[in-house]
Each structure stands twice: as structure tokens, then as C-alpha cells.
């Protein structure tokens, strides 16, 4: 079969917007956007399961033909039919595996893509809208659960068709036995139903605990160096130990319910098989059915355990997929704070001026402006100056970039020309060069100037391999000051028309800070730079200083004018 048929890759630009109204809507959307793997899996599932269902009936007919006085022709004929069914089942089974994996890969790939697209769309606002553990769990466990549901579809449809076919076929020689099958098999499947709701609830509880544990683990790893410095390792380890035990207990609870479900999947169809065999034996003793038909009935009833167990597996898998899809939909329903305006206004060329009527902040184009504010206001102020969604008062946006209201600017142009860098910025895993350049081509001279301005040249030289040295996620092997200087070098290399820095030298000593201040001021000459800090070294180098107290009112002094502005 063509490999293209099972290729689940979908270009990011072609993935439509997901339906996030609910878990079933999302799963149905996944099936609709690329139905071929599922349809093929369903067809092959039928071709795989039906021969398995027919073989006992064919063998029973062969036994009757062997006992008849017409010779061995009928025996050979039905034996060849059984052989043909076996070959068909083998071929269909091989294709079913490929088709099922293709359907699973489609669900995995598309769900990963829509999650990544949503994370990118939310950007920095994701941190305040969802736990990191929930995002990580959705990208791993939830995506896998959704993929498993698509993998089982073909076998389930084949099992249902085969069970109906067996029931109809058994009805022809003995309506009583056929009726027993038609009643017993659905009853066995329905008997599993009451266990699904408790299983789903326990799966949801376990998934919630997993998200909490993953978030805690990420926070502990990110702050491990600080925890060691203050002797807090043991305390946080004990806290995580308690959380992990809650995850274990939730998993055991879900596991017990899953065990009951599996037991029911064996016991109930077994009960149906015993009943059908007993009834068939009575009919054979009475002469109502032949010996071959009795063998056929026994083989068919034994086969019916497979459709019921497949239905049990499908019910369990779909229950997990429903929980997983619900979590995915929760993330997909989060809305970014930045909304593209209907008629975006272009920003002027060159350096961009910054003005905020609400706080009184003024940053002239091409100048270095330092804002001194209480520590509890710095993060919110940086949000206000750089993010259109950080204005919850509902009135018109008071911040203007190049004379354009922040919420009127095109988000793509804004992200290309305005950059905010602060303590929340992290280093990703990869080489130092990839981390600083983001994979884009940068002239070596520009990279050297950015590293020199951030006083990070010695940091790179100290690493084995220099710019090609590998950084662990978060730069865990670096000190706080080294990480901060590399983050600053990355921001300077981007060379935005407007750069907003939050305490860019908080983790370095005074001598290093003095060099950074002098070099950044020289490198950024002609471009607008806003630094939020209370450092006297930055204030001394600034063209313009704005002092904000705890109240929204603001006052400012201009070095060039020497008078309050």
C-alpha cells in the first residue's frame, strides 16, 4: 500500500481551526478533517474480523459434509473456503495495523500542531491562564490518549459488523440460538456501561493530580539553585513527595476501576458463551441441530468474546480520550490578550517613541529612557507598555507607540519592532549560537557586538565549544548573572526599534553593570531603549529619567533640558 496513504503530516498552514466546543466535537473534528485513515481502518477491520467469525461456521459445515454419504467433495470444498478465509484475514490484519497506526498518527500530529499553535498564539499570557503542568500533560498524556482512541476504531467497527453477522447466521439453522446471541451479546456490552462513568471520573482526578505534580516538578527544577542556596531542598522534596503520593493514590483508584472493567469484559461474554453452548448441546441431543452446527455454534459463541472484549477496550479508550479531549479543549478555549484590530494602523519607520498618558511615561524616539518605579509596579508597568491586552479598565488604550495606540498596531509588526526582555525570559536547550540568533542568519560582527555590550563574551569563551556549546534547558549549568547576560545579548542582537528592559543587570556586580550600561547605551544609540530599574548607573547614563511613585501619577526629569518634564 502507498506510504502516502498513511502519511499523517499536515502542513501547519493547512490545519484548520479546531472545534473546541467540547470533547466529542473535537474528536469528531479530528475525524472529519482527514477521514481516509479511519475509513480504511474500518474497512480492513471488517475484512479482518468477519473471516474470523465465519471460520467456525465453515468448519461446522465441513464436519456435516464429512459425515454425509455424498463423498469427500463437500469436505474439501469447505476446507478450501476456510483456508481462503484464513488468508484473507491475515492480509487484512497486516493492512489494518498500518491503517490504524496511520489514523493514530493523524490524531497525534494534528493535536500536537493545534496545541503548539495555541501556545504560540497565547504567548506570554499563557503563564497566567494555565498551569505549566497542564500544558505539559496535554502535550504528552492527553495527545497519546486521543491517538489511542483513533487506533481502536477500525477493530471496533469490524467487531460490531462481525457480531451482527454471526448473530444473523446463527438464526438461520436455529432461531432460538440466534435470538440468544442477539440478546446475550448486547446485554454483555451494556453490562459494562455502569463502570464507565466511575472510570472517567477517576481518570479525570488522576489527570488533575498529574498536572499539579508536573507543575511542581518544573518549578522545583527551575529554582533548584536557589533552593540549595537557602537550604530548602528537603522541604520542597517532601512537598513533591506528598503530591506524588496523591498521584499514586489517584492512579490506584483509576486502576482498580479499570481492573473491574477488564474483569467484566471477560466474565460477561464468558457467561454468554456458556449459556449458548449449553443451549446448543440441548438442541443437538434433541436432534434439532446437527453435530456440525453444534461445533459451529460453539466456535461462534467463543468468537463472540472477541467483539465484546474489543468493545470493552473501545469503551475504556474512548472514556480516556474524552477526558483528554476535554483538557485539550480547555487550553484551546483560552483567548490571547492581544487581538488583531480590524483596521491596523502602520507604525512609522525608524526609532519609535513611547508615550503613556495613564502613567505619564514619555520615551523619546532614539533616546535611552530609564524608569524608576516601586518593585511591585515594575512587572505590571512593563506589561502595560508592551502588551495591548494589559489594559483591563476597558477604556481607550493610553499607550502610544510612534503615535499609534498600542491596541491599533498590527500585532505582527509590533512583535517585529518592539521587544520586551525581563527576568521571566528563559534560555532554551540548544547551542549558544542557536539560542542567541533563534536559528536565523546573523552577521558575526553583530553577534560579537551584542555579546560585548552584554559583557557576555567571557561567558561564551568559558563554555566548552564557545558559540557551539550546548546549553541545557533554562541554562541550568550557568549562574544567574551569566544567564542574565546571555538573555540581554539575545535581546540586543534582535535590534528592535523599541527595546524595553526590566532590571537587565540585577544579577551582576557593580563593575560588570557599569560596563554593560556604557556599552548598551553606545550600541543602542539612535534606537529607543526603555530600562525599568532603580540602578543609579543606568540613571546616570540615561537621556531621560522618569520617576514613578506608588500612585499612578508620575514625574520626570530630562538630562538634556535639566528641568522637570
C-alpha positions as CSV (number, residue, x, y, z in Angstrom):
1,X,0.0,0.0,0.0
2,X,1.2,3.5,-0.7
3,X,3.1,5.2,2.1
4,X,1.4,8.4,1.2
5,X,-1.9,7.0,2.3
6,X,-0.6,6.7,5.9
7,X,1.4,9.9,5.9
8,X,-0.2,11.9,8.8
9,X,1.9,15.0,8.2
10,X,-0.2,18.1,7.7
11,X,1.5,21.4,7.0
12,X,0.9,23.9,9.8
13,X,-0.7,26.4,7.5
14,X,-3.3,23.8,6.3
15,X,-4.5,22.7,9.7
16,X,-7.9,24.5,10.2
17,X,-9.1,26.0,13.4
18,X,-10.1,23.2,15.8
19,X,-13.6,22.8,17.2
20,X,-13.2,23.3,20.9
21,X,-16.8,23.4,22.0
22,X,-16.5,20.0,23.8
23,X,-14.5,16.8,23.8
24,X,-16.8,14.9,21.4
25,X,-16.9,17.9,19.0
26,X,-13.1,18.0,19.0
27,X,-12.8,14.2,18.3
28,X,-15.4,14.4,15.5
29,X,-13.5,17.4,14.0
30,X,-10.3,15.3,14.0
31,X,-12.1,12.5,12.2
32,X,-13.7,14.9,9.6
33,X,-10.6,16.8,8.5
34,X,-8.8,13.6,7.4
35,X,-11.3,10.7,7.3
36,X,-9.4,8.3,4.9
37,X,-7.3,6.6,7.5
38,X,-10.3,5.9,9.7
39,X,-12.4,4.7,6.8
40,X,-9.7,2.4,5.6
41,X,-9.1,1.1,9.1
42,X,-12.9,0.4,9.4
43,X,-12.9,-1.5,6.1
44,X,-9.9,-3.5,6.9
45,X,-11.2,-4.1,10.4
46,X,-14.3,-5.7,8.9
47,X,-12.3,-7.8,6.4
48,X,-10.1,-8.9,9.3
49,X,-12.9,-9.8,11.8
50,X,-15.6,-11.3,9.5
51,X,-13.4,-14.2,8.3
52,X,-12.6,-15.0,11.9
53,X,-16.3,-15.1,12.7
54,X,-17.1,-17.2,9.6
55,X,-14.4,-19.9,10.1
56,X,-16.3,-21.8,12.9
57,X,-19.4,-21.8,10.7
58,X,-17.4,-23.1,7.7
59,X,-15.8,-25.8,9.8
60,X,-19.1,-26.9,11.2
61,X,-20.4,-27.2,7.6
62,X,-17.3,-29.2,6.7
63,X,-18.0,-31.7,9.5
64,X,-21.5,-32.2,8.4
65,X,-20.3,-32.8,4.8
66,X,-17.7,-35.3,6.0
67,X,-20.5,-37.3,7.7
68,X,-22.8,-37.2,4.7
69,X,-23.0,-40.0,2.2
70,X,-22.2,-37.7,-0.8
71,X,-18.4,-38.3,-0.5
72,X,-15.5,-36.1,0.4
73,X,-16.1,-33.3,-2.3
74,X,-18.0,-31.1,0.1
75,X,-15.4,-31.6,2.8
76,X,-12.6,-30.5,0.5
77,X,-14.6,-27.6,-0.8
78,X,-15.4,-26.2,2.7
79,X,-11.9,-26.8,3.8
80,X,-10.6,-24.6,0.9
81,X,-13.2,-21.9,1.9
82,X,-11.8,-22.0,5.5
83,X,-8.2,-21.7,4.0
84,X,-9.3,-18.7,1.9
85,X,-10.8,-17.0,4.9
86,X,-7.6,-17.5,6.8
87,X,-5.5,-15.9,4.1
88,X,-8.0,-13.0,3.8
89,X,-7.8,-12.5,7.5
90,X,-4.0,-12.5,7.5
91,X,-3.8,-10.0,4.7
92,X,-6.5,-7.7,6.1
93,X,-4.8,-7.9,9.5
94,X,-1.5,-6.6,8.1
95,X,-3.2,-3.7,6.4
96,X,-5.3,-3.0,9.5
97,X,-2.2,-2.4,11.6
98,X,-0.9,0.1,9.0
99,X,-4.2,1.9,8.7
100,X,-4.8,2.0,12.5
101,X,-1.3,3.5,13.0
102,X,-2.0,6.0,10.3
103,X,-5.2,7.1,12.0
104,X,-3.4,7.3,15.3
105,X,-0.5,9.3,13.8
106,X,-3.0,11.7,12.2
107,X,-4.7,12.4,15.6
108,X,-1.3,12.7,17.4
109,X,0.2,15.1,14.7
110,X,-2.8,17.4,14.4
111,X,-3.4,17.6,18.1
112,X,0.2,18.5,18.7
113,X,0.0,21.1,16.0
114,X,-3.1,22.8,17.3
115,X,-1.7,22.8,20.8
116,X,1.6,24.4,19.7
117,X,-0.3,26.9,17.6
118,X,-2.4,27.8,20.6
119,X,0.6,28.1,22.9
120,X,2.3,30.4,20.4
121,X,-0.9,32.4,20.0
122,X,-1.2,32.9,23.7
123,X,2.5,33.8,24.1
124,X,3.4,35.3,27.4
125,X,-0.2,35.4,28.6
126,X,-0.3,31.5,28.8
127,X,1.6,31.6,32.1
128,X,-1.2,33.4,33.8
129,X,-4.0,31.4,32.2
130,X,-2.9,27.8,32.7
131,X,-0.5,25.7,34.8
132,X,2.6,24.6,33.1
133,X,1.9,21.1,34.2
134,X,-1.5,21.1,32.4
135,X,0.2,22.2,29.2
136,X,2.9,19.6,29.5
137,X,0.4,16.8,30.4
138,X,-1.8,17.8,27.4
139,X,1.2,17.6,25.0
140,X,2.1,14.1,26.2
141,X,-0.5,12.0,28.0
142,X,-3.7,13.7,26.6
143,X,-2.4,13.6,23.0
144,X,-1.5,9.9,23.4
145,X,-5.0,9.1,24.8
146,X,-6.6,10.7,21.8
147,X,-4.3,8.8,19.4
148,X,-5.2,5.5,21.1
149,X,-8.9,6.2,20.5
150,X,-8.3,6.6,16.8
151,X,-6.2,3.4,16.7
152,X,-9.0,1.2,18.1
153,X,-11.8,2.5,15.7
154,X,-11.1,0.0,12.9
155,X,-11.1,-3.0,15.1
156,X,-14.2,-1.9,16.9
157,X,-16.2,-1.4,13.7
158,X,-15.0,-4.8,12.5
159,X,-16.1,-6.4,15.8
160,X,-19.6,-4.9,15.6
161,X,-20.1,-6.0,12.0
162,X,-18.8,-9.5,12.7
163,X,-21.0,-9.9,15.8
164,X,-24.1,-8.9,13.8
165,X,-23.2,-11.3,11.0
166,X,-22.7,-14.2,13.4
167,X,-26.0,-13.5,15.1
168,X,-27.8,-13.4,11.8
169,X,-26.1,-16.5,10.5
170,X,-26.9,-18.5,13.7
171,X,-30.5,-17.5,13.4
172,X,-30.9,-19.4,10.2
173,X,-30.4,-23.0,11.5
174,X,-31.8,-22.2,15.0
175,X,-33.9,-19.1,15.7
176,X,-33.6,-19.9,19.4
177,X,-29.8,-19.8,19.4
178,X,-29.7,-16.8,17.1
179,X,-32.1,-15.0,19.5
180,X,-29.9,-15.9,22.4
181,X,-26.9,-14.4,20.7
182,X,-28.8,-11.3,19.7
183,X,-29.9,-10.8,23.3
184,X,-26.8,-12.0,25.1
185,X,-24.1,-10.1,23.3
186,X,-25.7,-6.6,23.6
187,X,-26.5,-7.4,27.2
188,X,-22.9,-8.3,27.9
189,X,-21.8,-5.0,26.4
190,X,-24.4,-3.0,28.2
191,X,-23.4,-4.6,31.5
192,X,-20.1,-2.8,31.2
193,X,-21.7,0.6,30.9
194,X,-22.2,1.3,34.6
195,X,-18.4,1.0,35.1
196,X,-17.5,3.7,32.5
197,X,-18.7,6.8,34.4
198,X,-16.8,6.0,37.6
199,X,-13.7,5.2,35.5
200,X,-14.0,8.5,33.7
201,X,-14.3,10.4,36.9
202,X,-11.3,8.7,38.4
203,X,-9.3,9.3,35.2
204,X,-10.1,13.0,35.5
205,X,-9.0,13.1,39.1
206,X,-5.7,11.3,38.2
207,X,-5.2,13.7,35.3
208,X,-5.7,16.7,37.6
209,X,-3.2,15.4,40.1
210,X,-0.7,14.7,37.3
211,X,-0.9,18.3,36.2
212,X,-0.3,19.6,39.7
213,X,2.7,17.3,40.1
214,X,4.2,18.2,36.8
215,X,3.9,21.9,37.6
216,X,5.5,21.5,41.0
217,X,8.4,19.4,39.4
218,X,9.0,22.1,36.8
219,X,9.0,24.9,39.5
220,X,11.4,22.9,41.7
221,X,13.8,22.2,38.8
222,X,13.8,25.8,37.7
223,X,14.5,27.0,41.2
224,X,16.9,24.3,42.3
225,X,19.9,26.5,42.5
226,X,18.0,29.0,44.8
227,X,16.6,26.1,46.9
228,X,20.1,24.9,47.5
229,X,21.2,28.3,48.5
230,X,18.6,28.7,51.2
231,X,18.5,25.1,52.3
232,X,15.0,24.5,51.0
233,X,15.7,21.3,49.1
234,X,14.4,18.9,51.7
235,X,11.2,20.9,52.3
236,X,10.3,21.1,48.7
237,X,11.3,17.5,48.1
238,X,8.8,16.5,50.9
239,X,6.1,18.6,49.3
240,X,6.6,16.9,46.0
241,X,6.7,13.5,47.7
242,X,3.2,14.2,49.1
243,X,2.0,15.3,45.7
244,X,3.4,12.3,44.0
245,X,1.6,10.1,46.6
246,X,-1.6,11.8,45.7
247,X,-1.0,11.0,42.1
248,X,-0.2,7.4,43.0
249,X,-3.4,7.0,45.0
250,X,-5.5,8.6,42.2
251,X,-3.8,6.2,39.8
252,X,-4.5,3.2,42.0
253,X,-8.2,4.2,42.2
254,X,-8.4,4.5,38.5
255,X,-6.5,1.2,38.1
256,X,-9.0,-0.6,40.4
257,X,-11.9,0.6,38.3
258,X,-10.1,-0.4,35.1
259,X,-9.5,-3.8,36.6
260,X,-13.2,-4.2,37.3
261,X,-13.9,-3.2,33.7
262,X,-11.4,-5.7,32.3
263,X,-12.9,-8.4,34.6
264,X,-16.4,-7.6,33.3
265,X,-15.1,-7.8,29.8
266,X,-14.0,-11.4,30.4
267,X,-16.8,-12.6,32.7
268,X,-19.9,-11.3,30.8
269,X,-19.0,-12.6,27.4
270,X,-17.9,-15.9,29.0
271,X,-21.3,-16.1,30.6
272,X,-22.9,-15.7,27.2
273,X,-20.7,-18.3,25.7
274,X,-21.5,-20.9,28.5
275,X,-25.2,-20.2,28.0
276,X,-25.1,-20.6,24.2
277,X,-23.1,-23.8,24.4
278,X,-25.4,-25.3,27.0
279,X,-28.5,-24.4,24.9
280,X,-26.8,-25.7,21.7
281,X,-25.9,-29.0,23.4
282,X,-29.5,-29.5,24.4
283,X,-30.7,-28.8,20.9
284,X,-28.1,-31.3,19.5
285,X,-29.3,-34.0,21.8
286,X,-32.9,-33.4,20.7
287,X,-31.8,-33.7,17.1
288,X,-32.8,-30.1,16.4
289,X,-29.3,-29.2,15.1
290,X,-26.6,-31.4,13.7
291,X,-23.2,-32.1,15.2
292,X,-21.5,-29.8,12.7
293,X,-24.0,-27.0,13.7
294,X,-23.2,-27.6,17.3
295,X,-19.5,-27.2,16.6
296,X,-20.3,-24.0,14.6
297,X,-22.4,-22.7,17.4
298,X,-19.6,-23.4,20.0
299,X,-16.9,-21.8,17.8
300,X,-19.1,-18.8,17.1
301,X,-20.0,-18.3,20.7
302,X,-16.3,-18.5,21.7
303,X,-15.6,-15.9,18.9
304,X,-18.1,-13.5,20.4
305,X,-15.8,-13.0,23.4
306,X,-13.5,-11.1,21.0
307,X,-16.1,-8.5,19.9
308,X,-17.2,-8.0,23.5
309,X,-13.6,-7.6,24.7
310,X,-12.9,-5.2,21.8
311,X,-16.0,-3.2,22.7
312,X,-14.7,-3.1,26.3
313,X,-11.3,-1.8,25.1
314,X,-13.0,0.8,22.9
315,X,-15.3,2.0,25.7
316,X,-12.3,2.4,28.0
317,X,-10.2,4.1,25.4
318,X,-12.9,6.5,24.4
319,X,-13.5,7.3,28.0
320,X,-9.8,8.3,28.4
321,X,-10.0,10.1,25.1
322,X,-13.0,12.1,26.2
323,X,-11.1,13.3,29.3
324,X,-8.1,14.1,27.3
325,X,-10.0,16.0,24.6
326,X,-11.8,17.9,27.3
327,X,-8.4,19.1,28.6
328,X,-7.2,20.0,25.2
329,X,-10.4,22.0,24.5
330,X,-9.9,23.8,27.8
331,X,-6.5,25.0,26.5
332,X,-7.8,25.8,23.1
333,X,-10.6,28.0,24.5
334,X,-8.1,30.3,26.2
335,X,-8.0,33.6,24.4
336,X,-4.9,35.8,23.9
337,X,-5.0,39.2,25.4
338,X,-3.8,40.7,22.1
339,X,-6.5,40.8,19.5
340,X,-5.7,41.8,15.9
341,X,-7.6,45.1,15.1
342,X,-9.9,45.2,12.2
343,X,-8.1,48.1,10.6
344,X,-4.5,48.1,12.0
345,X,-2.5,51.3,11.7
346,X,1.1,51.1,10.5
347,X,3.9,52.2,12.7
348,X,6.2,55.0,11.5
349,X,9.6,54.0,10.1
350,X,12.8,54.2,12.3
351,X,13.1,54.6,16.0
352,X,9.7,54.5,17.9
353,X,8.6,57.0,20.5
354,X,6.7,55.7,23.6
355,X,4.1,57.6,25.5
356,X,1.7,56.5,28.2
357,X,-0.9,59.1,29.2
358,X,-2.0,57.0,32.1
359,X,1.3,57.0,33.9
360,X,3.0,60.0,32.4
361,X,5.8,57.9,30.9
362,X,7.4,59.6,27.9
363,X,10.3,58.0,25.9
364,X,11.6,60.0,23.0
365,X,12.5,58.2,19.8
366,X,16.1,57.2,19.6
367,X,16.9,58.0,23.3
368,X,17.7,56.0,26.4
369,X,14.9,56.4,29.0
370,X,15.2,55.0,32.5
371,X,12.0,54.5,34.5
372,X,12.4,54.1,38.3
373,X,9.3,52.6,40.0
374,X,8.5,50.6,43.1
375,X,9.4,46.9,42.7
376,X,5.7,45.8,42.9
377,X,4.9,48.0,39.9
378,X,7.7,47.1,37.5
379,X,6.2,43.9,36.1
380,X,2.8,45.5,35.6
381,X,4.2,48.6,34.1
382,X,6.3,46.6,31.6
383,X,3.1,44.7,30.7
384,X,1.2,47.9,30.2
385,X,3.9,49.4,27.9
386,X,4.3,46.3,25.7
387,X,1.0,44.4,25.7
388,X,-2.2,45.8,24.3
389,X,-4.2,43.3,26.5
390,X,-2.7,44.7,29.7
391,X,-5.3,47.5,30.0
392,X,-8.2,46.0,31.9
393,X,-10.0,49.3,32.5
394,X,-12.0,48.9,29.3
395,X,-11.3,52.4,28.1
396,X,-9.2,53.5,25.1
397,X,-5.5,52.4,25.3
398,X,-3.4,55.2,26.8
399,X,-0.1,53.8,25.5
400,X,1.1,55.0,22.1
401,X,4.0,53.6,20.1
402,X,5.2,56.1,17.4
403,X,1.9,58.0,17.9
404,X,-0.2,54.9,17.2
405,X,-2.4,53.5,20.0
406,X,-0.9,50.2,21.2
407,X,-4.1,48.3,20.5
408,X,-4.4,49.7,17.0
409,X,-1.0,48.4,15.8
410,X,-0.6,45.3,13.8
411,X,0.5,42.5,16.2
412,X,2.9,41.1,13.7
413,X,4.6,44.4,13.1
414,X,4.5,45.2,16.8
415,X,6.3,41.9,17.7
416,X,8.9,42.5,15.0
417,X,9.7,46.1,16.1
418,X,9.0,46.1,19.9
419,X,10.8,43.7,22.3
420,X,10.4,43.3,26.0
421,X,13.0,41.4,27.9
422,X,12.9,40.7,31.6
423,X,13.5,38.2,34.4
424,X,10.8,35.9,33.2
425,X,12.8,35.2,30.0
426,X,14.5,31.8,29.8
427,X,17.1,30.1,27.8
428,X,16.1,27.0,25.8
429,X,18.1,23.9,25.2
430,X,20.4,24.1,22.1
431,X,23.7,25.6,21.1
432,X,24.6,29.1,22.3
433,X,24.5,30.3,18.7
434,X,21.0,29.0,18.1
435,X,19.9,30.4,21.5
436,X,21.1,33.9,20.6
437,X,20.1,34.0,16.9
438,X,16.9,31.9,17.1
439,X,18.2,29.9,14.1
440,X,18.3,33.0,11.8
441,X,21.4,34.1,10.0
442,X,23.2,36.9,11.8
443,X,26.5,38.6,10.8
444,X,29.3,37.5,13.1
445,X,30.1,41.2,13.8
446,X,26.6,41.8,15.0
447,X,26.8,38.8,17.3
448,X,30.2,39.9,18.7
449,X,28.8,43.4,19.3
450,X,25.8,42.1,21.2
451,X,27.9,39.8,23.4
452,X,30.3,42.6,24.1
453,X,27.6,45.0,25.0
454,X,26.0,42.5,27.4
455,X,29.5,41.7,28.8
456,X,28.8,38.1,27.9
457,X,31.9,37.4,25.7
458,X,33.7,35.7,28.7
459,X,30.6,33.6,29.4
460,X,30.7,32.1,25.9
461,X,34.5,31.7,25.9
462,X,34.3,29.8,29.2
463,X,32.0,27.2,27.7
464,X,33.5,24.2,26.1
465,X,32.8,24.8,22.4
466,X,32.1,28.5,22.6
467,X,29.2,29.5,20.5
468,X,28.7,25.8,19.6
469,X,28.5,24.7,23.2
470,X,25.3,23.0,24.2
471,X,23.0,24.7,26.8
472,X,20.6,22.7,28.9
473,X,17.0,23.9,29.1
474,X,16.9,27.0,31.2
475,X,20.7,27.3,31.2
476,X,20.8,25.4,34.5
477,X,24.6,25.0,34.3
478,X,25.1,28.8,34.3
479,X,25.0,31.2,37.2
480,X,22.2,33.7,37.5
481,X,24.4,36.5,36.2
482,X,25.6,34.5,33.3
483,X,22.1,33.6,32.2
484,X,21.0,37.3,32.5
485,X,23.8,38.5,30.4
486,X,23.1,35.9,27.6
487,X,19.4,36.9,27.7
488,X,20.4,40.5,27.4
489,X,22.7,39.7,24.5
490,X,19.9,37.9,22.8
491,X,17.6,41.0,23.1
492,X,20.4,43.3,21.9
493,X,21.1,41.1,18.9
494,X,17.4,41.3,17.8
495,X,18.0,45.1,17.4
496,X,14.3,46.1,17.8
497,X,13.3,49.7,17.1
498,X,11.9,49.8,20.7
499,X,13.5,47.8,23.4
500,X,12.0,47.6,26.9
501,X,14.3,46.0,29.6
502,X,13.3,45.0,33.1
503,X,16.2,45.2,35.6
504,X,18.7,43.9,33.0
505,X,21.7,44.0,35.4
506,X,20.0,42.9,38.7
507,X,22.2,39.7,38.9
508,X,25.6,41.2,38.1
509,X,28.1,43.1,40.2
510,X,28.6,46.9,40.0
511,X,31.8,46.8,37.9
512,X,30.1,44.5,35.3
513,X,27.0,46.6,35.4
514,X,29.0,49.8,34.7
515,X,30.5,48.2,31.6
516,X,27.1,46.9,30.4
517,X,25.4,50.3,30.9
518,X,28.1,52.1,28.9
519,X,28.2,49.6,26.1
520,X,24.4,49.2,25.8
521,X,24.0,53.0,25.6
522,X,26.5,53.1,22.8
523,X,25.1,50.1,20.9
524,X,21.6,51.3,21.1
525,X,22.4,54.9,20.0
526,X,19.7,56.0,17.6
527,X,17.2,53.4,18.7
528,X,14.7,53.8,21.5
529,X,15.5,52.0,24.7
530,X,13.5,51.9,27.9
531,X,15.0,50.5,31.1
532,X,12.9,49.8,34.2
533,X,15.4,49.9,37.1
534,X,16.4,51.7,40.2
535,X,20.1,51.4,39.4
536,X,22.0,54.8,39.7
537,X,24.4,53.6,37.0
538,X,21.5,53.4,34.5
539,X,20.1,56.7,35.6
540,X,23.4,58.4,35.1
541,X,23.7,57.2,31.5
542,X,20.1,57.9,30.6
543,X,19.0,60.7,28.3
544,X,15.7,60.9,30.2
545,X,14.7,59.6,33.7
546,X,11.1,59.0,34.8
547,X,10.4,58.5,38.4
548,X,7.1,56.9,39.4
549,X,5.9,56.6,43.0
550,X,3.3,54.1,44.3
551,X,0.5,56.2,42.8
552,X,-0.4,56.4,39.1
553,X,0.9,59.9,39.0
554,X,4.4,60.4,37.5
555,X,7.1,62.9,37.4
556,X,10.2,63.0,35.2
557,X,13.4,64.8,34.7
558,X,15.3,65.3,31.4
559,X,19.1,65.4,31.5
560,X,19.2,67.3,28.2
561,X,16.9,70.0,29.4
562,X,17.8,69.9,33.1
563,X,14.2,70.7,34.2
564,X,11.2,68.6,35.1
565,X,9.3,67.5,32.1
